[in-house]
Amino acid sequence: MKRLSRRSWLQVAGLGSLAGGTTRIASRSVGAQEEGDNVPQRPHQMGAVGRVSTESFDPSVFLRTWNFSDLTQVERRRFYRETPRKDGTMLREYELFSVDREVEIAPGVFFPAWTYNGQVPGPTLRATEGDRIRVNFLNQGSHPHTIHFHGWHPPEVDGSLPEHEVRPGERFVYEFDAEPFGVHLYHCHATPLRRHIHKGLYGTFIIDPKEVDGMVHREPADELVMVMNAFDTNFDAENEVYAVNTVAHHHMHDPIRVRVGQLVRIYLVNLTEFDLINSIHMHGMFFDVMRTGTQLKPSETTDTLMLCQGERAVIETKFRYPGEFMFHAHQSEFAELGWMGLFSAEEHRRDS
């Protein structure tokens, strides 16, 4: 079956249901490798052998993408528009759609997901405190869906009650002011709730603090979006595959490149279903934690952070040394089943 790229999915958005494809779990196991794959592996590699195609979704691109910044200007205007307002804030308008789609979560393992805009996690939305948010939502899926945003908003756009459900083929507009500042999330709140979330209907919503008297409160940083998630591939209410940003062990193959001495800011969100907690542990360093990102001063400095589902944090660190640094969940089972990666810290090269 030919697989559409993410750009192809976006181009046909709004032209009818995209849910006609088959849904399956591949018979090839995570550890298997087909003849001719010939993919070089790191000597210390744990987990899956082989690579997942990044044509339709690339976790490395997703890390640093918000407000559809990975698209061309023409394509981006189809899904995101911003208009200055008289009070200095922005009206930010988004086009989101739900669609049933297979996603590859490990080499040869396909999960029958329900998605926002054809990807899991959904697109990262980003605004500044006080901006007006307007989300035009089209349900192209096979079930009723909603979007529930964490943060302040009127009850009629909460997306949580039966009367809020958007049936297949219907539209709904969510409109509210962006507050409070912090790292938040959005997800489907239709019932059964755990099924709609676990199937992939979730994403990150970042609200930056507004400037006061021209002062910016946060130091410039290399910013990364990390969504901790997992997948129950045999539907027994227990997860078989774990990841950050969906693809198991992706960053063991493709380390996250950072600069020594540069501030790295991670927007970390836990959307793992069926497990009470998930975590992140970084080797060879400590990091500052701002839980929910609603305070600018850290509440703790640690190397391991535990989060329940729906909890999130802004974490910041600077790499002191060059080289490769492992990061992973500190539940060993999660790490071995996909939630593990590497940072590659590089010295800044000055032009001679």
WOTAMO-V304250 format. One record per run of one state. SS is the DSSP state (H for helix, E for strand, L for the rest). FROM is the first residue (numbers start at 1). TO is the last residue. If there is no record, write none. Layout:
ss/from/to
SS/FROM/TO
SS/FROM/TO
This chain:
ss/from/to
L/1/5
H/6/11
L/12/58
H/59/62
L/63/72
H/73/79
E/80/84
L/85/89
E/90/106
L/107/108
E/109/116
L/117/118
E/119/119
L/120/124
E/125/128
L/129/131
E/132/139
L/140/144
E/145/145
L/146/147
E/148/149
L/150/154
H/155/157
L/158/161
H/162/164
L/165/165
E/166/166
L/167/170
E/171/177
L/178/181
E/182/187
L/188/192
H/193/198
L/199/201
E/202/208
L/209/211
E/212/212
L/213/214
E/215/215
L/216/221
E/222/231
L/232/240
E/241/244
L/245/249
H/250/253
L/254/255
E/256/259
L/260/262
E/263/270
L/271/276
E/277/282
L/283/286
E/287/291
L/292/299
E/300/302
L/303/303
E/304/308
L/309/311
E/312/318
L/319/322
E/323/328
L/329/331
H/332/336
L/337/339
E/340/346
L/347/352
